[in-house]
Amino acid sequence: MLNCPFRPLFLPALALAPLAVHPEFQNQGIGSRLVGEGLARCRNLGHKIVVVVGHPEFYPRFGFTSARAKGLEAPFPVPDEAFMVTKLVPRALDGVSGMIVYPAPFEGV
């Protein structure tokens, strides 16, 4: 047991799952509408933070930025440019840092 002056703090966050649109229907705004609507619903439900491992040219348009630059780490190897986070409410990431912990069913995926 470590003698630590603090105890771990767990802050709830959501992880955006992989998104794909069949090639026949790409470039019609479907993916953008799905992400935009999903983030709006998350915000309306009171969620504050969303992380994603995804395409670095797609997700920034929704406010996603480098998660590592915000002090967050992934529990698995992932390129910096693909590991992103966005806040759904102002200041939600202020003072937040540490390891993202995914639910048990995602372990080993």
VEXFI-590061 format. One record per residue (C-alpha): residue in one letter; chain; x negated, y negated, z negated. Coordinates in Angstrom, 3 decimals. Layout:
! residues N
+-------+--------+----------+----------+----------+
: lumba : markol :       c1 :       c2 :       c3 :
+-------+--------+----------+----------+----------+
:     A :      A :        X :        Y :        Z :
...
+-------+--------+----------+----------+----------+
This chain:
! residues 109
+-------+--------+----------+----------+----------+
: lumba : markol :       c1 :       c2 :       c3 :
+-------+--------+----------+----------+----------+
:     M :      A :    0.000 :    0.000 :    0.000 :
:     L :      A :   -1.334 :   -3.391 :    0.960 :
:     N :      A :   -1.309 :   -6.269 :   -1.447 :
:     C :      A :    0.219 :   -8.931 :    0.792 :
:     P :      A :    1.424 :  -12.355 :   -0.278 :
:     F :      A :    4.335 :  -12.042 :    2.137 :
:     R :      A :    6.770 :   -9.420 :    3.298 :
:     P :      A :    7.647 :   -8.747 :    6.930 :
:     L :      A :   10.499 :  -10.796 :    8.324 :
:     F :      A :   12.744 :   -9.254 :   10.912 :
:     L :      A :   14.503 :  -11.720 :   13.163 :
:     P :      A :   17.215 :  -10.315 :   15.411 :
:     A :      A :   16.594 :  -10.698 :   19.128 :
:     L :      A :   17.952 :   -9.134 :   22.291 :
:     A :      A :   16.017 :   -7.411 :   25.055 :
:     L :      A :   17.235 :   -7.900 :   28.594 :
:     A :      A :   17.276 :   -4.537 :   30.324 :
:     P :      A :   15.906 :   -4.035 :   33.817 :
:     L :      A :   18.057 :   -5.605 :   36.495 :
:     A :      A :   18.266 :   -4.438 :   40.079 :
:     V :      A :   20.475 :   -5.305 :   43.010 :
:     H :      A :   20.732 :   -2.891 :   45.913 :
:     P :      A :   18.599 :   -4.221 :   48.796 :
:     E :      A :   21.686 :   -4.514 :   51.012 :
:     F :      A :   23.107 :   -7.108 :   48.592 :
:     Q :      A :   19.953 :   -8.991 :   47.605 :
:     N :      A :   19.424 :  -12.709 :   48.257 :
:     Q :      A :   23.116 :  -13.435 :   47.720 :
:     G :      A :   22.775 :  -14.748 :   44.153 :
:     I :      A :   24.186 :  -11.621 :   42.519 :
:     G :      A :   21.217 :  -11.047 :   40.199 :
:     S :      A :   21.112 :  -14.712 :   39.226 :
:     R :      A :   24.815 :  -14.729 :   38.417 :
:     L :      A :   24.464 :  -11.559 :   36.348 :
:     V :      A :   21.582 :  -12.954 :   34.289 :
:     G :      A :   23.203 :  -16.381 :   33.909 :
:     E :      A :   26.519 :  -14.918 :   32.762 :
:     G :      A :   24.791 :  -12.434 :   30.476 :
:     L :      A :   22.752 :  -15.141 :   28.754 :
:     A :      A :   25.848 :  -17.355 :   28.391 :
:     R :      A :   27.753 :  -14.503 :   26.747 :
:     C :      A :   24.826 :  -13.774 :   24.426 :
:     R :      A :   24.720 :  -17.445 :   23.412 :
:     N :      A :   28.495 :  -17.495 :   22.837 :
:     L :      A :   28.181 :  -14.431 :   20.607 :
:     G :      A :   25.658 :  -16.273 :   18.440 :
:     H :      A :   22.441 :  -14.635 :   19.594 :
:     K :      A :   19.348 :  -16.826 :   19.580 :
:     I :      A :   16.425 :  -15.097 :   21.308 :
:     V :      A :   16.107 :  -12.832 :   24.355 :
:     V :      A :   12.949 :  -11.061 :   25.553 :
:     V :      A :   12.407 :   -9.457 :   28.940 :
:     V :      A :    9.757 :   -7.491 :   30.757 :
:     G :      A :   10.392 :   -8.523 :   34.313 :
:     H :      A :    9.397 :  -10.278 :   37.485 :
:     P :      A :    7.516 :  -13.498 :   36.680 :
:     E :      A :    8.961 :  -15.304 :   39.705 :
:     F :      A :   12.607 :  -14.515 :   38.871 :
:     Y :      A :   13.167 :  -15.020 :   35.140 :
:     P :      A :   11.605 :  -18.475 :   34.549 :
:     R :      A :   14.578 :  -20.104 :   36.325 :
:     F :      A :   16.645 :  -19.002 :   33.305 :
:     G :      A :   14.277 :  -20.558 :   30.785 :
:     F :      A :   12.021 :  -17.540 :   30.227 :
:     T :      A :    8.385 :  -18.349 :   29.464 :
:     S :      A :    5.362 :  -16.377 :   28.327 :
:     A :      A :    6.196 :  -14.493 :   25.137 :
:     R :      A :    2.546 :  -14.194 :   24.173 :
:     A :      A :    2.125 :  -17.966 :   24.481 :
:     K :      A :    4.926 :  -18.213 :   21.897 :
:     G :      A :    3.088 :  -15.837 :   19.533 :
:     L :      A :    4.975 :  -12.641 :   20.352 :
:     E :      A :    3.466 :   -9.256 :   21.143 :
:     A :      A :    4.914 :   -6.230 :   22.928 :
:     P :      A :    4.657 :   -2.782 :   21.320 :
:     F :      A :    3.371 :   -1.359 :   24.617 :
:     P :      A :    0.952 :   -2.479 :   27.320 :
:     V :      A :    2.510 :   -5.103 :   29.593 :
:     P :      A :    0.965 :   -7.855 :   31.730 :
:     D :      A :    1.207 :  -11.314 :   30.184 :
:     E :      A :    3.081 :  -12.730 :   33.144 :
:     A :      A :    5.821 :  -10.069 :   32.911 :
:     F :      A :    6.410 :  -10.347 :   29.134 :
:     M :      A :    8.737 :  -13.313 :   28.624 :
:     V :      A :   11.102 :  -14.834 :   26.081 :
:     T :      A :   13.818 :  -17.481 :   26.072 :
:     K :      A :   15.682 :  -19.219 :   23.307 :
:     L :      A :   19.450 :  -19.526 :   23.510 :
:     V :      A :   19.645 :  -22.293 :   20.924 :
:     P :      A :   17.236 :  -25.161 :   20.281 :
:     R :      A :   14.281 :  -24.404 :   18.006 :
:     A :      A :   15.111 :  -20.665 :   17.809 :
:     L :      A :   11.442 :  -19.818 :   18.426 :
:     D :      A :    9.990 :  -22.405 :   16.042 :
:     G :      A :    7.679 :  -20.622 :   13.607 :
:     V :      A :    8.456 :  -17.208 :   15.126 :
:     S :      A :    5.575 :  -14.833 :   15.861 :
:     G :      A :    4.762 :  -11.152 :   15.660 :
:     M :      A :    5.533 :   -7.818 :   17.230 :
:     I :      A :    8.767 :   -7.136 :   19.081 :
:     V :      A :   10.370 :   -3.991 :   17.662 :
:     Y :      A :   12.720 :   -2.104 :   19.938 :
:     P :      A :   15.403 :    0.280 :   18.588 :
:     A :      A :   14.313 :    3.907 :   18.092 :
:     P :      A :   15.967 :    5.233 :   21.295 :
:     F :      A :   13.516 :    3.115 :   23.321 :
:     E :      A :   10.412 :    4.631 :   21.745 :
:     G :      A :    8.367 :    6.528 :   24.282 :
:     V :      A :   10.210 :    5.065 :   27.262 :
+-------+--------+----------+----------+----------+
